[in-house]
Amino acid sequence: MGFVIGYRRPDAPDTALVWQVAVDDAQRGRGLAGKLLDGLFERLVADGVRYLDTTITPDNDASIRLFESFAKRWDAPLERTALFAANDFPDEHEPEDLFRIGPLGKA
Ligand SMILES: CC(C)(COP(=O)(O)OP(=O)(O)OC[C@H]1O[C@@H](n2cnc3c(N)ncnc32)[C@H](O)[C@@H]1OP(=O)(O)O)[C@@H](O)C(=O)NCCC(=O)NCCS
């Protein structure tokens, strides 16, 4: 029904980059993506991760909301910066913003 994939940055092991999160069309809007992220980061934070990084295209409302809600639930600051502009890509592509959430697991 859904998955989340990512990796821990080799040069910054306190940071996990969420590469993709997706939920089947028919299962969206029920909190599944949020639960997948919470479950993954409960394990990662217990293992020393303090930051979540992800890139999002500015038109992806569902994804932006997903990560804003994650930051709220985890009581962590969210920093948003422009990472790639549309003309950084060789083909047609939306810009990508970097979202960085953390520090996680303060409590
Ligand atoms: C982004 C995606 C994974 C969200 O999955 P989901 O299981 O429906 O998300 P959740 O039900 O956990 O919702 C998370 C939040 O986003 C909100 N949301 C969900 N769909 C939304 C939409 N289309 N527009 C605005 N907000 C939306 C929910 O209301 C919820 O907000 P809340 O926590 O304030 O209540 C899903 O829409 C998807 O697979 N999209 C296509 C793939 C994609 O773009 N992935 C992200 C790129 S990495």
The ligand as an SDF file (V2000), in Angstrom:
LIG
                    3D

 48 50  0  0  0  0  0  0  0  0999 V2000
    2.5880   12.4400   -0.3740 C   0  0  0  0  0  0  0  0  0  0  0  0
    1.8660   11.1270   -0.0450 C   0  0  0  0  0  0  0  0  0  0  0  0
    2.9170   10.0440    0.2240 C   0  0  0  0  0  0  0  0  0  0  0  0
    0.9990   11.3500    1.2160 C   0  0  0  0  0  0  0  0  0  0  0  0
    0.4530   10.0700    1.6060 O   0  0  0  0  0  0  0  0  0  0  0  0
   -0.8220    9.9390    2.5760 P   0  0  0  0  0  0  0  0  0  0  0  0
   -0.7730    8.5850    3.2240 O   0  0  0  0  0  0  0  0  0  0  0  0
   -2.0480   10.3210    1.8550 O   0  0  0  0  0  0  0  0  0  0  0  0
   -0.4760   11.0690    3.6760 O   0  0  0  0  0  0  0  0  0  0  0  0
   -1.1460   11.2230    5.1210 P   0  0  0  0  0  0  0  0  0  0  0  0
   -2.5610   10.6770    5.0810 O   0  0  0  0  0  0  0  0  0  0  0  0
   -0.2130   10.6920    6.1560 O   0  0  0  0  0  0  0  0  0  0  0  0
   -1.2890   12.8080    5.2140 O   0  0  0  0  0  0  0  0  0  0  0  0
   -0.2580   13.6500    5.6830 C   0  0  0  0  0  0  0  0  0  0  0  0
   -0.7840   15.0770    5.7460 C   0  0  0  0  0  0  0  0  0  0  0  0
   -0.9240   15.6030    4.4060 O   0  0  0  0  0  0  0  0  0  0  0  0
   -2.2670   16.0540    4.1830 C   0  0  0  0  0  0  0  0  0  0  0  0
   -2.5930   15.7480    2.7980 N   0  0  0  0  0  0  0  0  0  0  0  0
   -2.6910   14.5150    2.2270 C   0  0  0  0  0  0  0  0  0  0  0  0
   -3.0080   14.6510    0.9090 N   0  0  0  0  0  0  0  0  0  0  0  0
   -3.0890   15.9850    0.6620 C   0  0  0  0  0  0  0  0  0  0  0  0
   -3.3620   16.7510   -0.5050 C   0  0  0  0  0  0  0  0  0  0  0  0
   -3.6140   16.1600   -1.6740 N   0  0  0  0  0  0  0  0  0  0  0  0
   -3.3430   18.1030   -0.4020 N   0  0  0  0  0  0  0  0  0  0  0  0
   -3.0620   18.7120    0.7870 C   0  0  0  0  0  0  0  0  0  0  0  0
   -2.7900   18.0310    1.9410 N   0  0  0  0  0  0  0  0  0  0  0  0
   -2.8170   16.6850    1.8660 C   0  0  0  0  0  0  0  0  0  0  0  0
   -3.0910   15.2770    5.1850 C   0  0  0  0  0  0  0  0  0  0  0  0
   -4.3000   15.9510    5.4790 O   0  0  0  0  0  0  0  0  0  0  0  0
   -2.1630   15.2110    6.3670 C   0  0  0  0  0  0  0  0  0  0  0  0
   -2.1900   16.4540    7.0350 O   0  0  0  0  0  0  0  0  0  0  0  0
   -2.4000   16.5050    8.6360 P   0  0  0  0  0  0  0  0  0  0  0  0
   -1.2750   15.6770    9.1990 O   0  0  0  0  0  0  0  0  0  0  0  0
   -2.2770   17.9620    8.9380 O   0  0  0  0  0  0  0  0  0  0  0  0
   -3.7350   15.9080    8.9020 O   0  0  0  0  0  0  0  0  0  0  0  0
    0.9150   10.6820   -1.2130 C   0  0  0  0  0  0  0  0  0  0  0  0
    0.0860   11.7630   -1.5550 O   0  0  0  0  0  0  0  0  0  0  0  0
    1.6570   10.1870   -2.4500 C   0  0  0  0  0  0  0  0  0  0  0  0
    2.0070    9.0000   -2.5540 O   0  0  0  0  0  0  0  0  0  0  0  0
    1.9100   11.0880   -3.4160 N   0  0  0  0  0  0  0  0  0  0  0  0
    2.6200   10.7190   -4.6650 C   0  0  0  0  0  0  0  0  0  0  0  0
    4.0940   10.4870   -4.4140 C   0  0  0  0  0  0  0  0  0  0  0  0
    4.7970   11.7190   -3.9280 C   0  0  0  0  0  0  0  0  0  0  0  0
    4.5910   12.8180   -4.4460 O   0  0  0  0  0  0  0  0  0  0  0  0
    5.6630   11.5430   -2.9070 N   0  0  0  0  0  0  0  0  0  0  0  0
    6.3960   12.6420   -2.3160 C   0  0  0  0  0  0  0  0  0  0  0  0
    7.6500   12.9500   -3.0340 C   0  0  0  0  0  0  0  0  0  0  0  0
    9.0220   12.3480   -2.0870 S   0  0  0  0  0  0  0  0  0  0  0  0
  1  2  1  0
  2  3  1  0
  2  4  1  0
  2 36  1  0
  4  5  1  0
  5  6  1  0
  6  7  2  0
  6  8  1  0
  6  9  1  0
  9 10  1  0
 10 11  2  0
 10 12  1  0
 10 13  1  0
 13 14  1  0
 14 15  1  0
 15 16  1  0
 15 30  1  0
 16 17  1  0
 17 18  1  0
 17 28  1  0
 18 19  1  0
 18 27  1  0
 19 20  2  0
 20 21  1  0
 21 22  1  0
 21 27  2  0
 22 23  1  0
 22 24  2  0
 24 25  1  0
 25 26  2  0
 26 27  1  0
 28 29  1  0
 28 30  1  0
 30 31  1  0
 31 32  1  0
 32 33  2  0
 32 34  1  0
 32 35  1  0
 36 37  1  0
 36 38  1  0
 38 39  2  0
 38 40  1  0
 40 41  1  0
 41 42  1  0
 42 43  1  0
 43 44  2  0
 43 45  1  0
 45 46  1  0
 46 47  1  0
 47 48  1  0
M  END
$$$$
